[in-house]
Amino acid sequence: MRIGITGAAGRMGRLLAEEIVAAGATLSGGTVRPGSDRAVSADITLMPDAAALFFASDVVIDFTHAEEAVPHATLAARTGTPLVLGSSGLSPAQERAVAEAATQVPVVHAANFAPGVNLVLALAERLAAALPGESYDAEIVEMHHRQKVDAPSGTAIAIGRAVAAGRGTTLEDAGRESGRDGHTGARGTGTIGFAALRGGQVVGDHTLLFASATEQISLTHRSFDRRSYAVGAVRAAMWLRDRPPALYSMMDVLGMR
């Protein structure tokens, strides 16, 4: 199986290259951002552009910027090349475009490819179903390295969506509360709160809190190494072989739904 990597010179790109080889697949090549001065491993064949990479691959893994998600999903649909998409911070319009591409080619899109995080998402939905918003406030606290450009993180938003789903609604309808500063008024009942912290080189910490007048429940996941994301993404790429066109999640890859 030939697996290609967009953004092969980045931290995730390097880890993905190692895990592709470790999984027994063939590393078909990679691309780098135009003008990038980052070196690419000698083991990676550098492609002239994304189109060449997609044509040369059975699956492409994309962990680049959110702005590249739609062009790459569109290219996947045009070339018939399955896509594993790990970009976070997609807008609703970008998510719709990715879903449209997935009607023509199989796509796995996940906010986080670590198996443990996806178990947290499943637990978050079950907890929310048992702890109603009228009595239990849901707050999500996340911390990442100082270079991360989007907030809240894609994983935090995924947790919020899981909470909303457990309560039979959507995150948009439940209401998001974030960036509190000054006299904001009382917290809205049933809303889902977010707090984003940035500093140092934290790989990724996420805590979901349910707080009532009488008790508090917390669910925490901490990532110590980005390799867990790479392992999960390569697992998703291998899983995509011969899948019909659809928009899949890591939950599907793990057999959790």
Order of alpha helices (4+ residues) and beta strands (2+ residues): beta-alpha-beta-alpha-beta-alpha-beta-alpha-beta-alpha-beta-alpha-alpha-beta-beta-beta-beta-alpha-beta-alpha
